[in-house]
Amino acid sequence: MKTQKFTLIEREAFFKVYKQKCTYCSRLIESISYMELDHLIPQSEKQNLRKYIQDFALPDDFEISDYANIVLSCSPCNKRKNTKL
């Protein structure tokens, strides 16, 4: 599966919006170089997207790559979550 790429401006925006904190453990992430961006609904679940749209009352035009599906994460939390929902 192709990895989603983000520009530096996008990465800086996520870093600021999430106040430099990991979504999962609230740990402060000291710099953009240490942050990771995680898909709440993993990219590997794209084939089940219609089900998640219904289950979570998401907009009909919701996409895996939408900003609403991306959160700031520290590396340990992102690795622990992996492809889990």
Secondary structure, 3 states (H helix, E strand, C coil): CCCCCCCHHHHHHHHHHCCCECCCCCCECCCHHHCEEEECCCHHHHHHHHHHHHHCCCCCCCCCCCHHHEEEECHHHHHHHCCCC
